[in-house]
């Protein structure tokens, strides 16, 4: 069970008394100011919870207030649905918002070829792919495509 504001105030001031000597007036003042501060924090928390989406609802692009271009950063990508930061937006995470990668890209205006991962991760993958070279099947497919184009022009 959660503590009341009075109980939390008493605990805080009691801890404060343990570290320094306080007169009765100082103790009373500390109790009052701590209680008021806790009340203000509680009011702010209540106001913030009414402004955020209820459980089960997802935030919209305007809630996060971030452009798609700025969500793709060097070492992280920020989900435009919930605002969480990742190295990569996995299909599992996107599914939690009821989206596929293709739907996410279309909804937020990304190119369909845009990787949904941090730029550093994307660059590492490109570099690794170039080092491995083109697979034989891909080389054959490219060669066949070129042959078809030259034969169809004649």
N, C-alpha and C positions, 0 to 999 in steps of 0.2 A: 504494500500500500504506500502511495506517495505521501511525502511529508507536506504539511501545511506551510504557508509562508511564515507563520509565527515560529514554527519548529525550526525551519531552515535559518531564520533570523537568529534565533537563540543559539543554534549550533555555530554559526559564523562568529557571532560576538563572543561566545564562550571560547572559541579557539583564539580569538584576538586577545582576550583577557589572559590566556595562558602564556602569551609571549611578552606582554607588557602590563605594568600596573596601571589601573584605571580608577578614577574617582567615580562616585555615584553619578554625578552629572555627565561625565564623559561616557559612562556606561549607558545612561538613558539616551543620550544623543546618538551614540553608536547604534543602539537598537532601533531608534526611530529612522535614522538615515538608511540603515541597511534594509529595514522593512519597506521603506518607500522605493528604494532601488529595485528590490525584488518585485514589488507590485508593478513598477514601470516595465521591467523585463517581461513579466507575465502578460501584460497588456500588449506589448509589441509582438510577443510570440502568438497570442490569440489573433491579432490582426493579420499577421503573416500567414497563419494557417487558413484563414478565410479567403485570402487572395490566391493561394496556390490551388491547383486542381485537386479534387477529392480523390481518394484512393480508387484505383481502377481506371481513372481518366488519364489520358496522356496529354502532355503539354504540346502546344502548337508552336510553329516556327516563330510567331510573334512573341510568345512567352519567353523564349530563350534570347531573342534580340541579337542574333548573330547571323551574319551572312554566310551562305554556303562556302564562299571562297575563304573566309576567315576560319571556318571550322576545320579546314585541312591545314594543319600546322606541321612544323618540322618533326617534332617528336610525339605528336598526339593528334587524334582526330576527335572532335567534339560532336556527339550525337545531337542533331538538331531537333530530335523528338523530346529528349529528357535532359540534355545538358551534361551528361556524364562524359568523361574523357577516357579514351582507349588508344591502344596502338593500332587496333583494327576493329572495324564494326563487323562483328561476326554474324552469320546468319541466325544464330541462336538469340543474340541480342535484338536484332531487327525483328525477329519473330515475336519477341515480348511486346513489340509495338504493333504487331499485326501487319508487318511489312516484309517484303522480300527485298533483296538488294536492288533489283530492277525498279520496284515501286518506290523505294527510298530515293533513288537517283532521279526518277521522274518527278516525284513530289517536291523535291528541293532544287531542281534545276541543274543537276549534275549531268555531264556527258555519260552515256551508257558505258563508255570505255574507262571512265574515271575509277581508279582503285579506291575503295573505301578503307584506306589505311593511312598512317602517318607518312609524310614525304620521305623520311629517312628509311622506313621499312620498304617503301616502294622503290626507292633508289637502290637499296641493297639487292632486292629481287631482280631488278633490271640488270645490274652488274653481274649477278650470279648467272642469270640466263645467258648473257652475252659470253661469259667465260666458258659455259658449257657448249656453246655453239648451237646451230640449228639441228634438230633431230633429222635423221635420214628421211623419215616419212614426210616431214614438212618440206624438205628440200625437193623431194619427188613431186609433191603436190604443187609447189611453186613452178617447177619446170613444166609440168603438164599444163598448168594454166597459161604459161607463156606460149607453149606450143599451140594450144587451142586459139589463142588470140591471133597468132600469126597465120594459121590456116584459115580462120574465118575471114580475114581481111583479103585473102586472095580470090 
